[in-house]
Amino acid sequence: MSQKFKIMENKTEHIIRLYSNKKKTLLMLIGSLLFVAGGIFFVMHPESFDGEPLITRMIGILCILFFCFAAIVFVRYLISNRLLLEITDQGLHIVDIHKTFIEWQDISGFKEIAIYSTPIIIILIKNSKAVIDDEPNMIKKKMMQFNMNYGSPYNLSSGNMAIRHKELFRLLNEKLIKYSNNNE
């Protein structure tokens, strides 16, 4: 099993790297494969269900396609040791579909919320409107505008990270205090 997070230090920089949690990814892979099996059952035996067999088959096909794609993604995550968050002296590198870098000097704090019992860390930044206005990618800009419902265009979920939520929240606050004092 890989360690929770990797700390890399040299004379000029201190880096903490958080990777994906292999156990959670394996569970999601198993769940996806179960849904693929369910979709195959829908396609092979539509008469076992009430309703129109054609609709049952179509639901099965959609289920197979979606969860097969998800299973492929989870296999890729299992094979690679996927970096999700990098904490450096300069700021946070969030690695998701769109890589994001937030400097410590732009972060005013962190707060915790729960969305449908999933804990989320909101990254409070000093000038949210300017950050959203400067975003060239329209899809990311819309996501950032939606995230403003929670007080910031940026958030983190430790759900797939190899670290517990409370530990990540504590680590981020410690580093914010340390690095914001160093940058003043």
C-alpha positions as CSV (number, residue, x, y, z in Angstrom):
1,M,0.0,0.0,0.0
2,S,1.3,3.5,-0.8
3,Q,1.8,6.0,1.9
4,K,-0.8,8.6,2.7
5,F,1.2,11.5,1.3
6,K,4.7,12.0,0.0
7,I,6.9,14.8,1.4
8,M,9.7,16.0,-0.8
9,E,12.2,18.5,0.4
10,N,15.2,20.2,-1.1
11,K,17.1,23.3,0.0
12,T,14.7,25.7,-1.8
13,E,11.3,24.0,-1.6
14,H,9.1,21.9,0.6
15,I,6.4,19.9,-1.3
16,I,3.6,17.7,0.0
17,R,1.9,15.5,-2.6
18,L,-1.4,13.8,-2.1
19,Y,-2.3,10.8,-4.3
20,S,-5.5,8.9,-5.0
21,N,-6.7,6.3,-2.5
22,K,-6.3,2.9,-4.1
23,K,-8.8,1.2,-1.7
24,K,-11.6,3.7,-2.6
25,T,-10.8,3.4,-6.3
26,L,-11.0,-0.4,-6.1
27,L,-14.4,-0.2,-4.4
28,M,-15.6,2.2,-7.1
29,L,-14.3,-0.2,-9.8
30,I,-16.1,-3.2,-8.2
31,G,-19.3,-1.1,-8.0
32,S,-19.0,-0.1,-11.7
33,L,-18.5,-3.8,-12.7
34,L,-21.6,-4.7,-10.8
35,F,-23.6,-2.1,-12.6
36,V,-22.2,-3.4,-15.9
37,A,-23.3,-6.9,-14.9
38,G,-26.8,-5.5,-14.1
39,G,-26.9,-3.8,-17.5
40,I,-26.0,-7.1,-19.2
41,F,-28.9,-8.8,-17.3
42,F,-31.3,-6.0,-18.5
43,V,-30.2,-6.6,-22.1
44,M,-30.3,-10.4,-22.0
45,H,-33.5,-10.8,-20.0
46,P,-35.8,-7.7,-20.5
47,E,-38.9,-9.9,-20.1
48,S,-37.9,-10.3,-16.4
49,F,-39.1,-6.7,-15.8
50,D,-42.4,-5.0,-16.1
51,G,-42.7,-2.6,-18.9
52,E,-41.6,-2.4,-22.5
53,P,-38.7,-4.8,-23.3
54,L,-37.2,-2.3,-25.7
55,I,-36.9,0.4,-23.0
56,T,-35.4,-2.2,-20.6
57,R,-32.8,-3.1,-23.2
58,M,-32.0,0.5,-23.9
59,I,-31.5,1.2,-20.1
60,G,-29.3,-1.9,-20.0
61,I,-27.2,-0.6,-22.9
62,L,-26.8,2.8,-21.4
63,C,-25.9,1.2,-18.1
64,I,-23.2,-0.9,-19.8
65,L,-21.7,2.0,-21.7
66,F,-21.6,4.4,-18.8
67,F,-20.3,2.0,-16.1
68,C,-17.9,0.3,-18.5
69,F,-16.4,3.7,-19.2
70,A,-16.2,4.4,-15.5
71,A,-14.6,1.0,-14.9
72,I,-11.9,1.9,-17.5
73,V,-11.2,5.2,-15.8
74,F,-10.9,3.4,-12.4
75,V,-8.5,0.8,-13.8
76,R,-6.4,3.7,-15.1
77,Y,-6.4,5.3,-11.6
78,L,-5.4,2.0,-10.0
79,I,-2.5,1.4,-12.4
80,S,-1.1,4.9,-12.1
81,N,-0.4,6.6,-8.8
82,R,-2.5,9.6,-9.6
83,L,-1.5,12.9,-8.1
84,L,-4.5,14.9,-6.8
85,L,-3.1,17.8,-4.8
86,E,0.4,19.3,-4.4
87,I,1.1,21.7,-1.5
88,T,4.2,23.8,-2.1
89,D,5.8,26.9,-0.6
90,Q,4.1,29.0,-3.3
91,G,0.6,27.6,-3.1
92,L,-1.8,24.8,-4.0
93,H,-1.6,22.8,-7.2
94,I,-5.0,21.1,-7.6
95,V,-4.8,18.3,-10.2
96,D,-8.2,17.4,-11.7
97,I,-9.7,17.7,-15.2
98,H,-8.3,21.3,-15.3
99,K,-5.1,21.9,-13.4
100,T,-5.3,24.8,-11.0
101,F,-2.7,26.8,-9.1
102,I,-3.7,29.0,-6.2
103,E,-1.0,31.1,-4.5
104,W,-1.0,31.3,-0.7
105,Q,-1.2,35.1,-0.9
106,D,-4.6,34.8,-2.7
107,I,-6.0,32.4,0.0
108,S,-7.8,34.0,2.9
109,G,-8.7,30.7,4.6
110,F,-10.5,27.4,4.5
111,K,-14.0,26.4,5.7
112,E,-15.7,23.0,5.9
113,I,-19.2,22.2,4.5
114,A,-21.1,19.0,3.8
115,I,-23.0,18.4,0.6
116,Y,-25.3,15.3,1.0
117,S,-23.0,14.2,3.9
118,T,-19.9,14.5,1.8
119,P,-17.4,16.8,3.5
120,I,-16.0,19.5,1.3
121,I,-13.2,22.0,2.0
122,I,-13.9,25.5,0.5
123,I,-10.8,27.4,-0.4
124,L,-11.6,31.0,0.5
125,I,-9.8,33.4,-1.8
126,K,-9.4,37.2,-1.7
127,N,-10.8,38.2,-5.1
128,S,-13.2,35.6,-6.4
129,K,-14.8,37.8,-9.0
130,A,-11.5,38.6,-10.7
131,V,-10.5,34.9,-10.7
132,I,-13.7,34.0,-12.4
133,D,-13.6,36.8,-14.9
134,D,-10.0,35.9,-15.8
135,E,-10.9,32.2,-16.5
136,P,-10.8,31.6,-20.3
137,N,-12.4,28.1,-20.3
138,M,-16.2,28.6,-20.4
139,I,-17.0,25.2,-18.7
140,K,-14.6,25.8,-15.9
141,K,-15.9,29.4,-15.5
142,K,-19.5,28.1,-15.2
143,M,-18.4,25.6,-12.6
144,M,-16.6,28.3,-10.7
145,Q,-19.7,30.5,-10.8
146,F,-21.8,27.6,-9.4
147,N,-19.2,27.0,-6.7
148,M,-19.7,30.6,-5.6
149,N,-23.0,29.4,-4.0
150,Y,-20.6,28.0,-1.3
151,G,-18.5,31.1,-1.0
152,S,-15.6,30.5,-3.3
153,P,-14.9,29.3,-6.9
154,Y,-12.5,26.6,-5.5
155,N,-13.2,23.6,-3.3
156,L,-11.6,20.3,-2.4
157,S,-13.0,16.9,-1.6
158,S,-10.8,14.4,0.1
159,G,-13.2,11.6,-1.0
160,N,-10.7,10.0,-3.3
161,M,-7.5,11.2,-1.7
162,A,-5.3,9.0,0.5
163,I,-5.9,11.3,3.5
164,R,-8.8,11.8,5.9
165,H,-10.9,15.0,5.6
166,K,-10.0,16.4,9.0
167,E,-6.3,15.7,8.5
168,L,-6.4,17.5,5.1
169,F,-8.2,20.5,6.7
170,R,-5.7,20.7,9.5
171,L,-2.7,20.4,7.1
172,L,-4.1,23.1,4.8
173,N,-4.6,25.5,7.7
174,E,-1.1,24.8,9.1
175,K,0.5,25.5,5.7
176,L,-1.6,28.6,5.2
177,I,-0.4,30.1,8.5
178,K,3.2,29.1,7.7
179,Y,3.4,30.2,4.1
180,S,1.3,33.4,4.4
181,N,3.6,34.5,7.2
182,N,6.6,33.8,5.0
183,N,5.2,35.7,2.1
184,E,4.4,38.9,3.9
